[in-house]
Amino acid sequence: MAIGPVQLIVLGFNHPNFHGEIISELERLRNSDTVRVIDSLAVYKDQAGELEVEHLSNLTEQEAIELGSKIGALIGLGIAGEEGAEAGAAAGAQQAEAEGIDVLGEAGAWDVIEDIPNDSAAALILLEHHWAVPLRDAIARAGGFRISDGFISPLDLVEIGLVSAEEAKELHELETAAASKQ
């Protein structure tokens, strides 16, 4: 299966107030062939840091069978508890070693679960960016490769004149409002 660039997005929620808007937007993006949700998990972390995990998906049954639980394998979290996480991590490590790949090596280690604050929830969404396939392929044909990537804060966009200070403040507040209510 050919696959486009893949991104793991971790979204935090202090008091989730879902009305179907997020799923609707992901469906719209899927229908336009912009992105595909490969896997998604809802993680609830209580005050003591204990986890409850729920699998979410807008994949077809065939896609779900083909792809399995990729986020759990990627971050070492199994829906089947510690045994499932260990089995998934072991299988992924064996495949990576066989192919000579250093998956999230020490320099790139990211403890997603640790980053989720206690007494909150998170949505972990593994997205495939269909729109980026032709660009990625063109870069590869030109001998290019990804060195790094990341989202830029709206506050940083003011410095380069892409948005006004007022717009950046509104966007920043929109992005961080829930985080400041902890």
N, C-alpha and C positions, 0 to 999 in steps of 0.2 A: 504494500500500500504506500503510495507516494504521500508525503505529508508536508504541510507548510510549516513556517516558523511557529513554535509553540511557546506560550507564555503562561506562567502561573500567577494569578492575581489573588491576593488575600485581602478581603474586605472585612472590616470590623464593625460590629453593631453592639451598642450598649444595651438597648432594649429594642430588639427587632420588631418592626412594625410593617410587616410585609403585606402588600396588597396585590401582588402579582405583577407589579411594574417591571421588576428586574427580569423575571422570566419572559415577560412579553417582549422586552427589548432584546434579550438574547435570541428569542425566536425570530424577531424581525431581522437581526443581523445574520442569522443562519439562513433564512429564506432568501436574503439578498446575496448569499454566498460570500459574505464578508468574513465571517468567522464561523467556527464550529466549536461547540463545547465538547471537548473530549471526555471530560469527567468533572464532577463537582461534588463537593462535600459541604455539609453544614456541621460546624464544630461548636459545641456548647461547652464552656469551661466554667465550672461553678466557683464559689468563693475559695474553696480549698485547692483549686487547680485540677479537679477531677474532670475527665472528658466524657462527653457523649457525642457520638458521631452518627450522622445520618447521610446516606447517599442521596444525591439529587441528580437528575439528569433529564436532558431533553433529547437524548439519543434514541434512535430507533432500537428495537430489540436486537436486531442483527448487529448494529454498531456497538451496542453495549456488550454483547457476547464477544465480539472481535477485540474490543479495546480493554475490557475488564476494568478494575479499579486502579487507574494509573496514578492518581494523586497519592493514594495510600502507599504505593510502591515507591514513588518519588521521594516522599518525605518520611518514610518509615512509620506510617500510621495505617494499621489495618482495621477494617470494620469488624473483622473476626477477632478483635482484641490483640493482645501481645503476640499470641501464636501466629495470627494472620500477618501481623506486621513483620515478625521475624522471617516467616516463610517468604513473604513478598520481597523483603530487603535482600534475603539470601539469593533468591532467584534473579533479581535485578543485578546484584553484585557479580554473580557468576557469569551472566550474559555480558556485562560490561567488561569484566576481566578477560573473557574469551575474545572480545573484540578490541582489547587494548584501550578502553575508554576509562578516564578518571571522572566518575560521576560525582559532581559536587564535592570535589577534593577539599582539603583543609582550607585552602585559600578562598574557596567559594562557598564554604559551609554556611547554610542558612537554616536556623532552627525555627521553622514556621510556627510550630506549636508553642514554643517558648515566647514568641512575639505576641501571641494572643493574650490579652489581659485576663486575669481571673474575673469571674462574674460578668462575662460577656460572651458574645457569639461571633463567629466568623464564617464567611462563605469563602471557600477555596475553589477557584474556577480555573481549570486548565483549558486554555483556548488555543485553537489552531487558527492562525491568521491566513485565510485563503487569499486575501487581497495582496499579500506580500510575496506570494510564490513567484510571479514573474520578476519582481524586483530582486529577490534573493538569487534566483537563477542567473539573472543578468550580472549581478555582482560576482557570483562564482565564476562565470565565464570570463570575466575581466580579471580573475585572479584575486579577488577580494575576499575578505573574511570578517566576521563579527569580532570585535575586540571587547565591546561593552555596550550596554544599553540601560535605559532607565527613564522613568517619567520625570518631567521637570515641574517643579512647584510653580504655581501661578505667580508667587511673589518674585521668583527669579526671572519671570518673563517681563516684568516691568523694567529691569535693568537693561534689557536688550530692545526695549521699545515695542514689543509685540502686543502688549495690553497696557491699558492705563492703570494707575495705582488704584483707582476706584474699582475697576473690573477685577484686578488681581485680588483685592481685599474681599470682594464678594465671592469669587471662586474659592479662595483660601478658606473663608468661613464656611462655605458650602461643603468643602471637602473635610474640614476638621471639626465641624459643629458637634457631631456626635461624640468624638473623642474627648472634647473638652467637658462633657457632661458627666465624666466618671467620678 
